[in-house]
Amino acid sequence: MLYDLKKELMGDKLMGDKLPEEKLLILPLSEDSRKIARILSNETSTRVLKLLEKRYMSAGDIAEELDVRLNTLKYNLDSLLEVGLIRVRQVKWSRKGREIKVYEAVEKVIILLPGKKNPDVSFIFTVFRQLRQESFEGAKIPGEWA
């Protein structure tokens, strides 16, 4: 289940043009949630994610930076792509005419909900709305007199 945080959590008028583009991934315990947990518990995958948080990189650059074999890295990149934690930002071509994919990390909020196949997610949005209100309480609004 993917939910657009922009619409559900931030409201269209609250932050103007600064609305986040993150997605909220809500998963009951399932094969999908186990797959994400397995990927996030893999040291190479987490190192790749940390690296891609800083800058966009090709597989060759990532393998060199992390000092891992390219076939090991390819397995981890494919896993991260499959669950949507990274994406191909750009495709370039080498001088030899080979395709070079440039990867970037995807910002996601991941919530695991054990116990239900079709969980009622309305309480999650309520919690996020409360957190949003608390974070803006006492914040000075531009143009407002103190």
N, C-alpha and C positions, 0 to 999 in steps of 0.2 A: 504494500500500500504506500503510495507516494502522495504526500500532501504538500501543497505550495505554501511555504511559510509566509510569503508576501501577503497573500490574501487572508489566510487563517489567523496569523499571529500578529502581524504588524499593523494591519489596517491600511487602507489606501491613502489616507490623508496624514497619518501620524508622522511619517518620516519623509514625505515628499519623494524626491528622486533617489534617496538613499535606501531604498527598499532592498533587503537582502535577496540573493538569488539561490540561497541554500534550499535544499529539499529535506524534508523530514521523512525518514524511512521507519515505518512502524511494522515490526514483525512479531508474530506469535512464535513460540518455539516450533521450529520446523526445519526442514532440510536447508532452506535459505538462511535462517538465522544461524544454524550450525556452520554453514559454509562461511559466513561472514566472521563468526567467532574463530574458526580455524585459520582463516586468512590473516586476521588481526593478531593471532597468537604466533604467527610465523615471523621470525626475526627479520628475514630478508624483506618480506612484504612491508613490515613497519619501518624498516630503514628506507625503503623506496618511498613510502608515503612522506616521511620526514624530509627527505631530500626534495621531493616534488612540491612540498609546501613552500620551499624557499625560491625555487625557480623551475622553469620548464626545461625538460631535458629529453634527449633521445636515449634509446636503449643502450647504445654504445657508450655514451657519456655516463649513464647511470652505472653500467657494469664497471667502467674504469674507476669511477669515484668510489664505489662500494667494494671494489676489488673482488667481484664475483664473476663466475663464468657466464657468458652470454646466454647459454641454453638454460641455466638456472634462473637467470633474471627473466628470460622470456616466459617461463612458466609462471613466475610471480606476477609479471605484468598482465598476462592473460587472465589470471585469477582476479586481480584487482579490477581489470576492465569488466569482467563478467558480472561482478557485484556492484559496479558503478562507483567505486571509490576513486578511480582515476579515469581520464578520458584522453583521447587523441586530440590535441589542440591544433596541430598543424601537420601536414605531410609535405616533406621536402624531398628533393631528388639529389642523389650523390653525383659526382662527376662521372661515375661509371653507369649512371642511369638506374641506380637502385633506390627503391622507396625508403625514406627515413621518416619514421613517425616521431613526433615530438609530443611528450606526455605532460599532463598537468594533474594535480590533485583536485578532487571535487569536494566542496564543502557540503557535508551532510550531517544531520543530526540523526543518530540511530537509536531507536528505542526498542528494546526487546520486552515483549509482554508474555510471560509464561502463563500457561493455564487456559488460554482461550484460542480457538481457531479464528474466530471473527470478533476480536475485542472491540469494546465500545471505546473509541478514542476521544470522545468529547471531553472527558476529564483531563486529558493531556493538554488540549487546547485551553481549557480553563486554567490549568497551572501555568502555562506559558503566558497567558494574558495577565495573570496576577503578577508574575515575575516582571513582565514588561511594565506594568503600572508601578510596581515598586522601584524599578530602575529609573523611572522618570519623575517620581515624587521628589520634590525639592529641587529638581533640575530647572535651571533658568531658561526660559523660552526667549529666543532672540526677539528684541523689540519690546519686551515686557518690562514694566517698571518694577523695581524691587520694593 
